[in-house]
Amino acid sequence: MNEKCKKDEIMESLISFVIVFGIILYFIASSGMITFDKPEEKIAQPIQNVSMITVFTPEPTITPEAIPTLNIDYVDPFTPGDRSLGQWYQFYRAGVQGLKDLQIGIVAYRYRFLDRYTWWNPSTGNYYTQRPEPGQRYFAVWIHEEMIGNSTKDDPGFWAFDDRAFGLQVKDRIMASEINESFNPVVRIKEFDYYYDFYNTVTAPPFGYQVLYTGKNPESGGFLATKIGVLRMGPGNAHDGFIIYEIPKETQLTDISLIGEFGTFGSARWYFDV
């Protein structure tokens, strides 16, 4: 029993010593006599040789812009009056001559200004430059006339219009064409070599004419320009071509309109600035 008591006394003394020693340390630390070093903070260093790092940036997707188109108001093709370039004027007659119905369509579909033009003289084999009067320039418009349908069998037939059915109004003045005036329909205009007809089949000739080689006209190199005459049914029998006008040089597109007078079949006017 005595030995056990001695052990207990020793443990109690040891615990008391630890407690007293801890209290002493606490007061010493609070007084600042003992300091503890904090662990050294690591400061992030800047990345060296940044220029060597390649960063891929995807290119932005570019959406192509839509090509602007002109909004042309609808015009009933059977209604006479005003219309825009490329809009048809049509007229209809039922049971003509007891055969088939007649439907004719006419459209102005292209234009061009010219300060001069170059024409081929087949009799000499040379090109020549044609110039307008001083203070003037040329304006050309392409016209297509067609009897609507697909068969020429027993079709009613119709006479073909020519340049005399059209007049170019420039402001308050109406002008006749230069065909058979300064321009001979037999000759070929170099600037129009790649201006095809409405259906893109052949180079368009002067409107209302067909140019044929006969070999009997030395002054025109054997070529002859003749009026078309009767129009037959179908796109392949349509006639097509250009008309040339001489206009004041300062004329703007807004000053111009083409008037077509078709007798009892009505009239139409085409504007070019729309």
Summary of the structure (lengths in Angstrom):
residues: 274
radius of gyration: 47.9
end to end distance: 127.2
largest distance: 162.0
contacts: 648
relative contact order: 0.17
helix: 19%
strand: 35%
